[in-house]
């Protein structure tokens, strides 16, 4: 309850304990809105501060004191403790024996609840000896659930606070690290040994409270950006004050942290004036004139008028003479006028939204009645001021900073995604930016919301009335952007959704935004942090129910959304996870979520967005694995993870095989073993035979079951895994075409051609025929990889300028999409075909570095010697030899490409050293290996290298014969570029 009635017609504020007149909408003492708390109870998650205070030595007291005297002493103790707690804005939850449990943040949160609790703890500690008692106190901040039928706050913070109290010495206050983080520089503490607390696996950091200080002055270390217009307006006002010798009232309104104090500091810095400051406090005894007293103490001057001086002395408690509010306002004005007569005066009042009505009347009195005095009254307030005092004159309303100004506030050292996340979360609030930058340093680059900001935002939301809060929370379930219809669907009992949304817009918590749906109103949270604060307050049970209901609403309206599966999957996933956390697992709900996420993940995989696919598929499997094995989904994840390392992909497939075996799914187990063997090919030297055997064995049962998605994986393994490695490239092309056929039958709209493009480019099909086949595929598969293969074919056809342009554009796009150097393998082939061996070697060096970093030994065994071949063409044979050795040591015996390439490179190295017999033997072995394949380019390359070896040995005729055979292969392939190079070499040697 937000209030309680102790007498008829009296409203007692639960925030500060003040008794208010009947019908009051705001507390007359602290300004708390009675509408902020609903009449009925409602469960909420809140970050609150819990205080436990218990007496020590009470057993001895019971033995020495008369029972009636003991009862009276304990009654005074309980009464005194309750009064202290309530004076600082807390509420006593219960008395347990001699112990008092108090909570700060229930029923209403305040941004400084932790500091209030520590102030109360210090006062309680000091009050106990006055009562002739000893006690100990524990204070802890954390998330609890409130508003339950039992009414008591429940959560880990309650337990830890009690344990801290038990660990404290008599007369001592111990507090936890979360409380200290919120209190910050306002308290003095000393660390104690971390406490071994019952029920805690790790020791709990604890601190001894020494002293509670006054709130520190705000620092203004950030850059001043984006407020030039507002600063010019304030300087114009100051110019009038000086020129016309008058008093002006300026009020700057803005959210906490938006830059009011920073703007004031920038104005005041160059002024030649007397500057004094006062700040309104959110609660406490005698706070009506607190800021006035602060100003008077800084001025240290009494008015010359005796009556005015008497009123000031009375206010300062220097005399016992009585005075009135009117006399105080008049005397304060006279004091300011007297000071301003000597030098222009600026009086800064901060946080006047917390000011008492009497204090606000005093400001207006000074502003309206001061004469012949250069006085600027500069007031700063949060938007709540205009709710309490709608007629208050507002000079400036500070809006959040724009994107360019936010960019200027974030240091250049913060880059990329972290910079973007901070800017987005802060919503143009300089304080939020600064706090998150500081936390990002401590959290090593993660965006962490500081607890002080969390408390600030949660306290702001606690000031909303029940209907507004309910609407805001329902919007938060949808996300940063939400829709009126969704809110209505999630709050069917709410009859005033539109007016409440308008009220939230006026409060600057949300703003209208573009709708994602026809005939719907869209809204966006002003700050992502506000959305998070509203959402975090919902109990997990409510979150689960609301996410599931929102998914139902979206299914009916979201057909036009491109990412419907991703969004529906997310909301169903959240519902399932929260139910799981509450011990109410719902396999059906988890299955629905998994299906949606799997569909989204597969679409990402089909469009070659592997990074997105990995995240979506992993989430889908986490939801579905407990209920049933899904081998195809596991293999999809393994495929998406391939770029991160084949060993990881193989492990996922192997684990899937074990799950299928345990479930009695023989076909699924066989399919998963095919996947595991396929990925092992890339880092093991003995997996090809096993892979082909398993794949051939898996085809009949999968065909019989009509498992087209599974057949895609098997045919891909037979093509790229087996036929490609053995140099049977037409078989590779056939397997790729089968994989494409089954992909279409499975409903896969994939941009992946299963390396059909590589097979036809490297295989026996003439380059011009291969180009026509590729061009027919491009409209439906406009991927940068396909364009790079096209550029390679154009290079073979000697269309070098066209090839270079396409390769450059496609390569840049590839790197933008993937962020890696896999593109270099195609750029190297294009460069080598054009005879640019320096470029080819550089591209292959980067590509080999990538392969080594990812543990892709099978690929490395091929491309390391290929790089060595480019180095030999440059005359760098000593650098090439270790690369030949890499191919020999890592290559599978059945990998025709690798076995030929390392021999070609080692032969060229040996020939350069004059070791002609060994060189010729290796070169002829390489030719024999390529002849067992149908790769015409490989055959031509091996024959060219044999010709070089023979020429070095002085066997000119044999060398010419080898070149003639190479030319035959290149002509058959219609590789015009290599044909021209070979003809040129033949001409040179014949001449």
Rosetta blueprint (number, residue, H / E / L):
1 X L
2 X L
3 X E
4 X E
5 X L
6 X L
7 X L
8 X L
9 X L
10 X E
11 X E
12 X E
13 X E
14 X L
15 X L
16 X L
17 X L
18 X L
19 X E
20 X E
21 X E
22 X L
23 X L
24 X L
25 X L
26 X E
27 X L
28 X L
29 X L
30 X L
31 X L
32 X L
33 X E
34 X H
35 X H
36 X H
37 X L
38 X L
39 X L
40 X L
41 X L
42 X L
43 X L
44 X E
45 X E
46 X E
47 X E
48 X E
49 X E
50 X E
51 X E
52 X E
53 X E
54 X E
55 X E
56 X E
57 X L
58 X H
59 X H
60 X H
61 X H
62 X H
63 X H
64 X H
65 X L
66 X L
67 X H
68 X H
69 X H
70 X H
71 X H
72 X H
73 X H
74 X H
75 X H
76 X H
77 X H
78 X H
79 X H
80 X H
81 X H
82 X H
83 X H
84 X H
85 X H
86 X H
87 X H
88 X L
89 X L
90 X L
91 X E
92 X E
93 X E
94 X E
95 X E
96 X E
97 X L
98 X L
99 X E
100 X E
101 X E
102 X E
103 X E
104 X E
105 X L
106 X L
107 X L
108 X L
109 X L
110 X L
111 X L
112 X L
113 X H
114 X H
115 X H
116 X H
117 X H
118 X H
119 X H
120 X H
121 X H
122 X H
123 X H
124 X H
125 X H
126 X H
127 X H
128 X H
129 X H
130 X H
131 X L
132 X L
133 X L
134 X E
135 X E
136 X E
137 X E
138 X E
139 X E
140 X E
141 X E
142 X E
143 X E
144 X E
145 X E
146 X E
147 X L
148 X L
149 X L
150 X L
151 X L
152 X L
153 X L
154 X E
155 X L
156 X H
157 X H
158 X H
159 X H
160 X H
161 X H
162 X H
163 X H
164 X H
165 X H
166 X H
167 X H
168 X L
169 X L
170 X L
171 X L
172 X L
173 X E
174 X E
175 X E
176 X E
177 X H
178 X H
179 X H
180 X H
181 X H
182 X H
183 X H
184 X H
185 X H
186 X H
187 X E
188 X E
189 X E
190 X E
191 X E
192 X E
193 X E
194 X E
195 X E
196 X L
197 X L
198 X L
199 X L
200 X L
201 X L
202 X L
203 X L
204 X E
205 X E
206 X E
207 X E
208 X E
209 X E
210 X E
211 X E
212 X E
213 X L
214 X L
215 X L
216 X L
217 X L
218 X L
219 X L
220 X L
221 X L
222 X L
223 X L
224 X L
225 X L
226 X L
227 X L
228 X H
229 X H
230 X H
231 X H
232 X H
233 X H
234 X H
235 X H
236 X H
237 X H
238 X H
239 X H
240 X H
241 X H
242 X H
243 X H
244 X H
245 X L
246 X L
247 X E
248 X E
249 X E
250 X E
251 X E
252 X E
253 X E
254 X L
255 X L
256 X L
257 X L
258 X L
259 X L
260 X H
261 X H
262 X H
263 X H
264 X H
265 X H
266 X H
267 X H
268 X H
269 X H
270 X L
271 X L
272 X L
273 X L
274 X E
275 X E
276 X E
277 X E
278 X E
279 X E
280 X L
281 X L
282 X L
283 X L
284 X L
285 X L
286 X L
287 X L
288 X L
289 X L
290 X H
291 X H
292 X H
293 X H
294 X H
295 X H
296 X H
297 X H
298 X H
299 X H
300 X L
301 X L
302 X L
303 X L
304 X L
305 X L
306 X H
307 X H
308 X H
309 X H
310 X H
311 X H
312 X H
313 X H
314 X H
315 X H
316 X L
317 X L
318 X L
319 X L
320 X L
321 X L
322 X L
323 X L
324 X L
325 X H
326 X H
327 X H
328 X H
329 X H
330 X H
331 X H
332 X H
333 X H
334 X H
335 X H
336 X H
337 X H
338 X H
339 X H
340 X H
341 X H
342 X H
343 X L
344 X L
345 X E
346 X E
347 X E
348 X E
349 X E
350 X E
351 X L
352 X H
353 X H
354 X H
355 X L
356 X L
357 X H
358 X H
359 X H
360 X H
361 X H
362 X H
363 X H
364 X H
365 X H
366 X H
367 X H
368 X H
369 X H
370 X L
371 X L
372 X L
373 X L
374 X L
375 X E
376 X E
377 X E
378 X E
379 X E
380 X E
381 X E
382 X L
383 X L
384 X H
385 X H
386 X H
387 X H
388 X H
389 X L
390 X L
391 X L
392 X L
393 X L
394 X L
395 X L
396 X E
397 X E
398 X L
399 X L
400 X L
401 X L
402 X L
403 X H
404 X H
405 X H
406 X H
407 X H
408 X H
409 X H
410 X L
411 X L
412 X L
413 X L
414 X L
415 X L
416 X H
417 X H
418 X H
419 X H
420 X H
421 X H
422 X H
423 X H
424 X H
425 X H
426 X H
427 X L
428 X L
429 X L
430 X H
431 X H
432 X H
433 X H
434 X H
435 X H
436 X H
437 X H
438 X H
439 X H
440 X H
441 X H
442 X H
443 X L
444 X L
445 X L
446 X L
447 X L
448 X L
449 X L
450 X L
451 X H
452 X H
453 X H
454 X H
455 X H
456 X H
457 X H
458 X H
459 X H
460 X H
461 X H
462 X L
463 X L
464 X L
465 X L
466 X H
467 X H
468 X H
469 X H
470 X H
471 X H
472 X H
473 X H
474 X H
475 X H
476 X H
477 X H
478 X H
479 X L
480 X L
481 X E
482 X E
483 X E
484 X H
485 X H
486 X H
487 X H
488 X H
489 X H
490 X H
491 X L
492 X L
493 X L
494 X L
495 X L
496 X L
497 X H
498 X H
499 X H
500 X H
501 X H
502 X H
503 X H
504 X H
505 X H
506 X H
507 X L
508 X L
509 X L
510 X E
511 X E
512 X E
513 X E
514 X L
515 X L
516 X L
517 X L
518 X L
519 X L
520 X L
521 X L
522 X E
523 X E
524 X E
525 X E
526 X L
527 X L
528 X H
529 X H
530 X H
531 X H
532 X H
533 X H
534 X H
535 X H
536 X H
537 X L
538 X L
539 X L
540 X H
541 X H
542 X H
543 X H
544 X H
545 X H
546 X H
547 X H
548 X H
549 X H
550 X H
551 X H
552 X H
553 X H
554 X H
555 X H
556 X H
557 X H
558 X L
559 X L
560 X L
561 X L
562 X L
563 X L
564 X H
565 X H
566 X H
567 X H
568 X H
569 X H
570 X H
571 X H
572 X H
573 X H
574 X H
575 X H
576 X H
577 X H
578 X H
579 X H
580 X H
581 X H
582 X L
583 X L
584 X L
585 X L
586 X L
587 X H
588 X H
589 X H
590 X H
591 X H
592 X H
593 X H
594 X H
595 X H
596 X H
597 X H
598 X H
599 X H
600 X H
601 X H
602 X H
603 X H
604 X H
605 X H
606 X H
607 X L
608 X L
609 X L
610 X H
611 X H
612 X H
613 X H
614 X H
615 X H
616 X H
617 X H
618 X H
619 X H
620 X H
621 X H
622 X H
623 X H
624 X H
625 X L
626 X L
627 X L
628 X L
629 X L
630 X L
631 X H
632 X H
633 X H
634 X H
635 X H
636 X H
637 X H
638 X H
639 X H
640 X H
641 X L
642 X H
643 X H
644 X H
645 X L
646 X H
647 X H
648 X H
649 X H
650 X H
651 X H
652 X H
653 X H
654 X H
655 X H
656 X H
657 X H
658 X H
659 X H
660 X H
661 X H
662 X H
663 X L
664 X L
665 X L
666 X H
667 X H
668 X H
669 X H
670 X H
671 X H
672 X H
673 X H
674 X H
675 X H
676 X H
677 X H
678 X H
679 X H
680 X H
681 X L
682 X L
683 X L
684 X L
685 X L
686 X L
687 X L
688 X H
689 X H
690 X H
691 X H
692 X H
693 X H
694 X H
695 X H
696 X H
697 X H
698 X H
699 X H
700 X H
701 X H
702 X H
703 X H
704 X H
705 X H
706 X L
707 X L
708 X H
709 X H
710 X H
711 X H
712 X H
713 X H
714 X H
715 X H
716 X H
717 X H
718 X H
719 X H
720 X H
721 X H
722 X H
723 X H
724 X L
725 X L
726 X L
727 X L
728 X L
729 X H
730 X H
731 X H
732 X H
733 X H
734 X H
735 X H
736 X H
737 X H
738 X H
739 X H
740 X H
741 X H
742 X H
743 X H
744 X H
745 X H
746 X L
747 X L
748 X L
749 X L
750 X L
751 X L
752 X L
753 X L
754 X L
755 X L
756 X H
757 X H
758 X H
759 X H
760 X H
761 X H
762 X H
763 X L
764 X L
765 X L
766 X L
767 X H
768 X H
769 X H
770 X H
771 X H
772 X H
773 X H
774 X H
775 X H
776 X H
777 X H
778 X H
779 X L
780 X L
781 X L
782 X L
783 X L
784 X H
785 X H
786 X H
787 X H
788 X H
789 X H
790 X H
791 X H
792 X H
793 X H
794 X H
795 X H
796 X H
797 X L
798 X L
799 X L
800 X H
801 X H
802 X H
803 X H
804 X H
805 X H
806 X H
807 X H
808 X H
809 X H
810 X H
811 X H
812 X H
813 X H
814 X H
815 X H
816 X H
817 X H
818 X H
819 X L
820 X L
821 X L
822 X L
823 X L
824 X H
825 X H
826 X H
827 X H
828 X H
829 X H
830 X H
831 X H
832 X H
833 X H
834 X L
835 X L
836 X L
837 X H
838 X H
839 X H
840 X H
841 X H
842 X H
843 X H
844 X H
845 X H
846 X H
847 X H
848 X H
849 X H
850 X H
851 X H
852 X H
853 X H
854 X L
855 X L
856 X L
857 X H
858 X H
859 X H
860 X H
861 X H
862 X H
863 X H
864 X H
865 X H
866 X H
867 X H
868 X H
869 X H
870 X H
871 X H
872 X H
873 X H
874 X L
875 X L
876 X L
877 X H
878 X H
879 X H
880 X H
881 X H
882 X H
883 X H
884 X H
885 X H
886 X H
887 X H
888 X H
889 X H
890 X H
891 X L
892 X L
893 X L
894 X L
895 X L
896 X H
897 X H
898 X H
899 X H
900 X H
901 X H
902 X H
903 X H
904 X H
905 X H
906 X H
907 X H
908 X H
909 X H
910 X H
911 X H
912 X H
913 X L
914 X L
915 X L
916 X H
917 X H
918 X H
919 X H
920 X H
921 X H
922 X H
923 X H
924 X H
925 X H
926 X H
927 X H
928 X H
929 X H
930 X H
931 X H
932 X L
933 X L
934 X L
935 X L
936 X H
937 X H
938 X H
939 X H
940 X H
941 X H
942 X H
943 X H
944 X H
945 X H
946 X H
947 X H
948 X H
949 X H
950 X H
951 X H
952 X H
953 X L
954 X L
955 X L
956 X H
957 X H
958 X H
959 X H
960 X H
961 X H
962 X H
963 X H
964 X H
965 X H
966 X H
967 X H
968 X H
969 X H
970 X H
971 X H
972 X H
973 X H
974 X L
975 X L
976 X H
977 X H
978 X H
979 X H
980 X H
981 X H
982 X H
983 X H
984 X H
985 X H
986 X H
987 X H
988 X H
989 X H
990 X H
991 X L
